[in-house]
Amino acid sequence: MTKPVRMHESWRKWLEAEFDAPYFAALRAFVRDEYQTYEIYPPAAQMFRAFDECPFEAAKVVILGQDPYHGPGQANGLCFAVNAGVAPPPSLKNIFKELDADLGTPVSRDPDLSRWARQGVLLLNATLSVRASAAGSHQKKGWEQFTDAAVATLAREREGVVFLLWGAYARTKGEAIDRRKHLVLECAHPSPLSAHNGFLGCRHFSKANAYLVSRGSAPIAW
């Protein structure tokens, strides 16, 4: 008998059908073999950390990434985040830069970002694992179908969630979100290659908080 997926129960009950699907069985076998054969990030215990840190009913904001970081000691299960004490990668530096400019006050530079997750920010990568030094190595193995299902379920079952879609990939992943039920904010990716094409100056953080407050929810202390 296959062991149940270790994930926060609030999400697991919604995603049970995915766990029982043939594609997920194949994905699970692939990922298990990869962890046994190669150096894989993040550590296996942190693979579903985005869901564990932000229960289904608590999610107020969703930030979508693509792959986990593939360098040593970086990926920690939350998109764009790295462990405390690790130098922030360029995209995260630009996120902090935009936060400072948007909010008009210095923000924490703690790169772990779990403080956001605990307030209801789902920091979800499309692919939840990656081989060391091999960007994209776990793409098109089933993770995208699984995380698409998670986003679709949240968009269908909840109302008033803010979706921050940074870059073409995230925008594609969010195409099916009902804009009448949720706030969807789109702009360029925070990577240095594209941040000046619309990410810097987007003011997504203050816009997200204004929307949450307008619906009677507490704003995020970014």
Beta strands, then each sheet from edge to edge (+ up, - down):
strand 1: 40-41
strand 2: 61-65
strand 3: 121-125
strand 4: 130-131
strand 5: 162-166
strand 6: 183-187
sheet 1: 1+ 4-
sheet 2: 3+ 2+ 5+ 6+
end
